[in-house]
Amino acid sequence: MTAMIRLSVTRLRALMIGVLMAAGLSAFPGAAVASPTTAPGARPPYSLLQMNVCLSGYAGCFARTQYPKVLDEVVQRIQANDVNAVTLNEACSADVAEIAKRTGYHHRFSTVIYNGAPLACKTPSGRGEFGNAVLTKEAIRAAEDQPYSVFSGVEQRRWLCVTTARRVDVCTSHLSTDGEAAGSANSTQCAELAQVLAARGRPTVFAGDLNRRSSCAPAGHWTLTDADATQAPGIQHAYGDLRAPSLELEQATYTDHDVLVIRAGLPR
């Protein structure tokens, strides 16, 4: 397991007034940016945005989303950061399809089994099933998702990986909440996730809510975490084998986890 890269990020606080949401432009108070003076043209060639969006309708954090405002926020973050890929946890299939339609991204969804069956999102209903998603600017050539061998409670845990036309694999997962002690479901899932990522065979970037602080990255992959986040710090992780990764944190308005933006160079 590789050592964690602990990045210090500069916190910028600003309020922008008079921006029309319909124009797809927004400023988010509390954004933390690793390199605020970097010109967009000088950014590394691959980027990913990670969010836990708390969309099931059952969790206590759902009221915070002020649905559908959380969907507007996701779309605006994607457009503002102009990322190549997006990973979403605690999402709903119809909401992901709506986000993909509004951004023009391709998407794949992995349904999580709950109490032995798919869980229909509620409040409002008609938003599809609960699970995780990957969206990509480039076309998706293949997708795989599988459950872990163990999970705690009634919520199954799964991983999802896609292969893009750029031949970069993008993966996400949301691990169990029973703690990271040896022998826990979370620690078993962590070890299985490391095996999945190690076996991809292509440049790979992963991001997700892992409900733990120690890394699950396989040998040769870097680790970034949201340890400096303002909400639930340290449990969202990003791993990969791309070059020279950097992390930006943005304070989310309508969900209970901050937003991660990872930028890195493609292998030579």
Order of alpha helices (4+ residues) and beta strands (2+ residues): beta-beta-beta-alpha-alpha-beta-alpha-beta-beta-beta-beta-beta-beta-beta-alpha-beta-beta-beta-beta-beta
